[in-house]
């Protein structure tokens, strides 16, 4: 009876974490839309504890608009924007920040309840505290990113943008892994084939998908998707002229539009090929049924993501397709984590 009760508690905590994961997923997509619509610099101050409500009067709207009119984005890009135009970009950034606060509430309140009910052992409590700290730091990092576009150049730093995206993916992955471990703490044998089990392969795919997503952050930060809108060639060549032409050369991977887009293409293509190889190897009957389903899902997610990426490029980054492409990256990353979790080796397997 105690074992059944404990299992039920673990499931409740796991479903709570999965709910927060879904909210983080929505937050990442909303952040992408905010970036694509150039709405992220519409709020030029940061009041995380007080600004829960939107402007409620014309005077409040005018005050916020006056603050925005002192920003570089207004002075250098949107100098002809009126109050109605400001409202159109303000709402997305406001909702993005408000959603982050809701995530904090949905995380903190149940977490405190679970602690009070003594449903949390030392290991789970340590993980929950780590998630809380990372979530708080992510909010600070978001404002640090926005500040980079409020100085001289009316655009956020691609470094800070990518760091913000990477932190969100790490938080999502952390919570997802803990939730899956609560639902399936046991490690059943999943590999029945010859040779080494593909655990290391699956982990490598998680890392590669994560790095590819980060390279997409640099593409977004530099608006590199608005150039070379052909596939598979770039300016008529597989390898365009001028890549890695900066001094020092390695800065090109982070600051040169041509190199950044080329690197993202190559990483995406390598990821897709390796996912297909992983799926092909799984077809040999070496995986358990559950692990095989994760391999199938990973292959499907990779195929859809490649299609979305090419479509985004060829159509010159329409907001709807580009947002789906970013969502696809998160789905692919989560699916790779699911596959890696399903392939965890037994503890006594060495």
Buried (B, 14 or more C-beta within 10 A) or exposed (E): EEEEEEEEBBEBBBEBBBBBBEBBBBBBBBBBBBBBBBBBBBBBEBEBEEBEEBBEEEEEBEEBBEBBBEBBBBEEBBEEBEBEEBBEBBBBBBBBBBBBBEBBEBBEEBBEEBBEEEBBEEEBBEBBEBBBEBBEEBBEBBBBBBBBBBEEEBBBBBBBBBBBBBBBBEBBBBBBBBBBBBBBEEBEEBBEEEEEBBBEBBBBBBEBBBBBBBBBBBBBBBBBBEBBBEEEEBEEEEEBEEBBEBEEEEEBBBBBBBBBBBBBBBBBBEBBEBBBEBBEBBEEEBBBEEBBBBBBBBBBBBBBBBEBBBBBBEEEBEEEBBBBBBBBBBBBBBBBBBBBBBBBBEEEEE
